[in-house]
Amino acid sequence: MSRTSHVRRPTERAAIRAAARSARPLPPVPALMAALIEANDRRDREGVQLCAHRIVRTSEPQVGEA
């Protein structure tokens, strides 16, 4: 039986480090709430979940930080 493993590329590691160093500005809460309402109207469960998580992260940045 053949087993495959994930081989990281040097550029992948560099991209992950660069993303961790750069601050990504979050949209304002009213814009996220509008996106949440729109996703809910469209019955987009994944969009609702993503918007809800971003609203929490924007309003309380220390949530989920370990």
N, C-alpha and C positions, 0 to 999 in steps of 0.2 A: 504494500500500500504506500503510495506516494504522499508525502506531507509537504504542503507549501507553507512558507513563512513570509511574513511581511518584511521586505527589505526597504529601509528608509533611504531616501536619496539625500545627498548633502544639501541640496537646495531646499528640501522639505524641512530639515532641521533649522536652517537659517531663517526660513519664512516663519516658522513657529516662534523662534526667539524674537524676531522683529515684531511680530504681532503682539507678543507678550509685553514688549517694551513700549509700544505706541499706545497712547490714550485714544480711545475711540469715543467721539462725542455722541451722546444719546439724544434723540429727538425730545422735545418738550412733552410733558405728560398730556396736555390737551390734544396734541397731534396723535399720540399713541392711543388715547381714549377714542378718538374719532376712528382710527384704524380698527380698534377692538369692536366698536359698534358695527362698522361695515363688515368685518369678518363674521360677526354674529348674524347679521342680516343675511349674508350669503351662505350661512350654515357651514362655514369653513372651520372645522374643529381645530385643525393644526394652526391656522392663523389666529384664532382666539387664544390658543395656548401661548403662542409666541408673543402676541401683544401683551397678554396678562403678565408674562414673565418679564418683559422689558419694562412694563410700568412699575413693577416691584423693584427692579434693579435701578431704575431712574430715581424713584422716590426714596429708596433706602439702599444706598450703595454698599453698606456693610452686610446686607443679607446674602447668605451663601458664601461669604468669604471665610476661609479657614486659616 
